[in-house]
Amino acid sequence: MSHFSYRNGVLCAEDFALPNIARQFGTPTYVYSKAALLENFGAYANACKKHGRDENSALVCYSVKSNSNLAVLNLLAKQGSGFDIVSGGELLRVLAAGGEARKIIFSGVGKTRDEMRLALSHDILCFNVESTAELQRLNEVAGQTGKQAPVSLRVNPNVDAKTHPYISTGLKENKFGVAFEEALDIYRLAATLPHIRITGIDCHIGSQLLDDAPLLEALDKLIELIDRLTQEGIHIHHLDIGGGIGINYNGDQPVAVGDYLSRLFAKIDAWRVATHNNRPITVLFEPGRSIVGNAGILLTEVQFLKHSPAKNFAIVDAAMNDLMRPAMYEAWHGVQAVNQREAKAIIYDVVGPVCESGDWLARARELAIEEGDLLAILSAGAYGMTMSSNYNTRPRAAEVMVDGNQAYLIREREKVEQLFALEKLLP
Ligand SMILES: *Cc1c(COP(=O)(O)O)cnc(C)c1O
């Protein structure tokens, strides 16, 4: 049923028995490949191994927000993955999926006291702290709970990730992290706080990076800071370079994960020998998109073909509430007709039924299709389901994972009644 094989890194319609999946589970449905997920995670894990790192000296902390389905998290947890979370909800999700708290790092600029308490009670690996105010609040909350909070400071290395402004996070003007120039002082402050234990340093400069040069530049900046901190007797046990490696959406050619990690480890090893007294340092990664993005597609059915003088529209049963990336970032996703037709292809905008002009999934695509045909929206595994909503009272799509020749339902399609079950009339 499924013979998974990437075409230039993109998982295509032929990789799944999509008509069967549509018949069995309906549409719209997210479909993921277990084999692809494992291969993509393996690219990180194998590169770590190849460069002599074990579980204690390198940890891949999968970015939960890219795709947080329990089956996905469980699969990765069984591979030894750690997790990068951005909310208390994601923490509980990881634990429910069998992830280990000691491998969880907690990012995000707005952690609440409750979220801090929750994470402290589970003894997570580290809080990635993004401001002085957060550091002080964490110290206070940790004091109340009688714990010491393990902390890494998210430093803004001020390198240009050359990606979409909405997904670039490493420049001065971003809301994320602390300025490189201020980091030293904040570490000094952290060292004086009784309920804070400094363990690491981290950055995350952006997403969908095709080139690793900005990441290696960011690494240089982090290393520079670690040296300064070491001189002051502040010891950094782990270095977290963040996530951000891009995927092929539209002929993009992202750097191979193995090549990037080779260059990164080479730099780190050279530095450790030259200036770090050969002291060990654990390396953390926070990849999301590069693990799950091209391991999934969104399966949708053509409802109507609408031919107007200016344009042809393929109106499908998936919409911006299911896959927000086109509406939000003008993102490009490949579209494939599941069944090939002899008829002449014409140019369509693929749009959903939501009452917004921004509700489009793909523009100006050549397709030979008829009403009732299935389309696969490619590269939809990351920031697809996790960013979905119930706008227009649309139940969220089902999610299916293909494992060999079996397709498993990993999230039921929502039912409309569930969508207003929490609402109440006035008395
Ligand atoms: C979103 C996010 C990631 C994952 O980014 P990808 O581009 O999906 O690899 C990693 N770290 C942090 C802090 C994030 O916010």
The ligand as a Tripos MOL2 file, in Angstrom:
@<TRIPOS>MOLECULE
LIG
   15    15     1     0     0
SMALL
NO_CHARGES

@<TRIPOS>ATOM
      1 C1          9.2240   26.8570   16.5060 C.3       1 LIG1
      2 C2         10.4770   26.6800   17.2490 C.ar      1 LIG1
      3 C3         11.4000   25.6870   16.8820 C.ar      1 LIG1
      4 C4         11.2090   24.7960   15.6840 C.3       1 LIG1
      5 O1         11.4840   25.4480   14.4880 O.3       1 LIG1
      6 P1         11.5040   24.6660   13.1000 P.3       1 LIG1
      7 O2         11.7430   25.7170   12.1090 O.co2     1 LIG1
      8 O3         10.1870   24.0010   12.9500 O.co2     1 LIG1
      9 O4         12.6290   23.6740   13.1810 O.co2     1 LIG1
     10 C5         12.5110   25.5210   17.6860 C.ar      1 LIG1
     11 N1         12.7480   26.3110   18.7680 N.ar      1 LIG1
     12 C6         11.8920   27.2740   19.1290 C.ar      1 LIG1
     13 C7         12.2010   28.1060   20.3160 C.3       1 LIG1
     14 C8         10.7420   27.5020   18.3790 C.ar      1 LIG1
     15 O5          9.9150   28.4900   18.7480 O.3       1 LIG1
@<TRIPOS>BOND
     1     1     2 1
     2     2     3 ar
     3     2    14 ar
     4     3     4 1
     5     3    10 ar
     6     4     5 1
     7     5     6 1
     8     6     7 2
     9     6     8 1
    10     6     9 1
    11    10    11 ar
    12    11    12 ar
    13    12    13 1
    14    12    14 ar
    15    14    15 1
@<TRIPOS>SUBSTRUCTURE
     1 LIG1         1 GROUP 0 **** ****
